[in-house]
Amino acid sequence: MSVRTTLAAAALTLLASTLSAPRAQAETYLTGFGGLVFGGDVAKGAGDNNTHGAYGGSIGFIGSPLGFEVDFAYSPNFFGGNRALIPNNNLATLMGNIVLSGHMGERSRMYLSGGGGIMKSSVDDAGEFFDLGGTDFGANVGGGVLLGVSDSLAIRADIRYFLNVGDDEPDNRPDIDFGSFDYWRGTAGLALRF
């Protein structure tokens, strides 16, 4: 099943759960998370796999059915490579997303999230001759669940697809190139709800 088909099925499920929700209650949440970046253009690491750690946090306002969130993530050693030649490299993302959510019982929710923001990459070499990287525009789409443990605490599981959708050429003209850089991020964490 393709990503597009999976997301369309998830959107229809969310729409159905939103229309049948017993009550519409908005909440603010603050989440810290950890997980993995994988697939796409994630560089292979020392273990010959293309997964690397990632951590971050988000703050959001979820209504029924629409909400908004700001998501920050940092992935050290994202670009892998030889640690002797490329000792320091990372990728940081800051995204603003629209959230479509629906209730699953009294305390839990499922959601779809999508939006755009910045992707900041940094790659230093051991000799400090080069400092590659930059700040580009990116987009993300994904979904997950908030499984309510109590009225103020939930466990959050989330998977998202990230795509670099533009970069600056030396002549400072934007170069929109969909598909030039992409990867997946899967995370889990604790969410405080207010």
N, C-alpha and C positions, 0 to 999 in steps of 0.2 A: 504494500500500500504506500503511495507517495505521501510526501510531507503535506502537500496541498490537500489531498483527500482526507488525511488524518485531521488536519486543522479544521476543515469544513465540517467533518463529523462532530468534532469537539464543540464547534460553534453552535451547531444545531442542538446538541445535548444541553449546552448551557442555556440557550434560548428557551428550550422546553422547561428546564428546571426553574428558570427565572419567572416564567409565566405562571407556574404552579406553586411558587414560593408562598408559604403561609403568611409571611410578614416581610416588610421591607425595612431593614435596619442597616444604617450606615455605621461604619467603624473605621477608626484610624489604627494602623498597625506599624510597628517598628520591628524589623527582622534582621538578625545576623545570620549569615550562612557560610557554609563551606562546601566544596565539591570539586568537580573536575571539568576541564575544558578538553574536548576531544574532536576527532574527525576533521574533515575539511583541510584547512591549511595549518593545523597545529603541527609544529615540527616534532620529529621523532627525538626522544630523549635517549639517555644512556641505556635504558632497557629495551630499546628498539620498538617502543610503542609510541603512539602519538596522543598520549594523555598527560596532562599536567594539572597540578593543583590550582585552585582558585578560591578566593574568599572575598567577602564583602558584606554589604548590607543594603537595605531598602527601607524607605518610608513611604507610606501610601494611605490613601483614603478610598475605601471601597464602599460603594452604595449598591443598590439593586436596581438596575443591572450595571450601571456605569461607575467608574472610579478613575483615579489617577495615581501613579506612583513614580518615584525617583529611585533608580537602581544603580548602585556603584559596585564594581568588581575589580579585583586586582589578581593577575596571574603571573607570578615570578617564573622565569625560565620558560616563558611561552614559546619562544623561538628555538629552544633546544640548542643543538649545535655542540661543538667541542668546547668544554669548559675552559680549556687552555687558551683557545682563540677568542671565544665569546663568553667572558666571565659574567657579564651583567646584561640581562635582557628581560623585558617584561611587557605586558599589555594591561592597560587600565581602561575601563569603560565607564561612562556616565550617561545613562539613558533616562529620558522622560517618556513614560508609557501611559496609554489609555488601557484601562482594565475593564473587561466584561466578566461579571461573576454571577453565580447562582448558588443558592443554598443547597446543602446536603444535610438535612436534619436541622436541629436547633443551633448547633455550635460550629458546624463545618461549612466550608465553601469550596467550590471548584472555580477556576478562572482561566481566561485567556488574556494575554497581555501583549501589546505591541506598540512600538514607537521608534524614536530615533534619538541620537545624541552624538557624543564624541567617543572616538577610539584613539587613545594615545599610546603609541608604541615607542620603545627605547631599546636600542641595541648598541652596546659599547664593545670595542675590541680590546684585547689584552694590552696592545701597544699604545692605546689611546690615540691612534692616528685617525680613527673614524668614530663618529657619534651619529649613527643612523637612527632613523625613526621619525616620528612626526605625529601630528594631530589631524585626524581625518573624520569625516562624517560617517556615521554608521547607523544601521537599523537592526532591530531585533523583534522576534515574535516567538511566542511560546505559551506555555500554560502550566497549571499545577493545581495543588490542593492545599487548603489550610484545614488541618484536622484538629478540631477544638479539643483541648485537654481540660480547660476550664473556661469561664467567661472572659478571662484576661490573658490566657496563654494558649497558643496553638503550635503544632508542628507543621512546618511548611516544606513541601517537596515541589521542585520546579525544574522544568527543562526548557531551554531556549535556543533558538538558532540566531546567530549573529552574522551580519554581512556588512563589509566595508562598501559603501556606495559612492565614494568620491575621494579624491586626493588633490593636492595642489601640485601642479607642474611647475618647473622653474620659472615659467613666464607668469605665474600667479593666476592663470586661468583655470577655473575648475574643470576637472576631467571626470565626468560621471562614467563609471565603469562597473555596472552591476555584475557581481560575481567575481570581482578581482581578489577578494579575500573573505573567507568564511570559516565558521566553526560552530560547534555545539557546546553548550554549557549545562551541566546537570548539577543541582545543588539541593541541600537540605539544611534546615535550621530551625530555630525557635523564633516565634513571632509573639510580641507583646501587643495586646489589643486594648484599645481605649474606647 
